[in-house]
Amino acid sequence: MIKPWHLFPALAACALAASGYWWLAEKDRWTPPLPRKPDLPKVEPLQQHARVQARQALERPVFWSSRRPIAVEEKKNSMSNELMQARLTAVLESGRESVAILQRADGTTLKITAQSSPWRIETFDGRKATFVSADNERVDRPLEAGTAAMSKKPLPGGPAPDLASNPPARQ
């Protein structure tokens, strides 16, 4: 019987000899396959864009000394107007961090912090918050109470006890 440590090198030598023979015998018969052309869809030309009318070009010529951007001032004023129309509903403070919660005219909420942009909260004295924009425009907003619908709605279980004026009796 052949010992196993002689069998593995003998099999490896046979495999090496067989692959060498195959390499030398078959390398002259190989030819590359024929190239295939891909089936690409027919390319449709893009539609022409609508041409700019001459009237628009005459109204705002590109190289003109009086040409100024239009929408920049409206955007600044719109952000300031949005802040002026919003209701300051709450200000949360923790150490040096402050968060103001405003309710826009459309009912959505807006959160402004001391690091937010373009507006940030600068001061809050308990009744009034001061907001500063990136270009140092200041807007003061008073703290407003909840909506009329919220204040008229009774709480379930009766009114909340006033613990400051009527402390609970100790037994």
NORBEL-V243669 format. One line per field, one symbol per residue. ss: DSSP state (H for helix, E for strand, L for the rest). psi: psi as a letter, one per 30 degrees, with the letter a starting at -180 (. if undefined). Layout:
ss: ???
psi: ???
This chain:
ss: LLLHHHHHHHHHHHHHHHHHHHHHHHLLLLLLLLLLLLLLLLLLLLLLLLLLLHHHHHHLLLLLLLLLLLHHHHHHHHHHHHHHHLEEEEEEEELLEEEEEEELLLLLEEEEELLLLLEEEEEELLLEEEEEELLLLEEEEEELLLLHHHHHLLLLLLLLLLLLLLLLLLL
psi: kkkeffeeeeeeeeeeeeeeeeeeeffffkkllkkkkljklkkkklkklkkkleeeeeeikeikfgklkefeeeeeeeeeeeeeflkjfkkkkjbfkkkkjljleffllkkkafglkfklkelkgffkkkkklfghkkkkklkkllleeeffkkkkgllkkjfefilkkk.
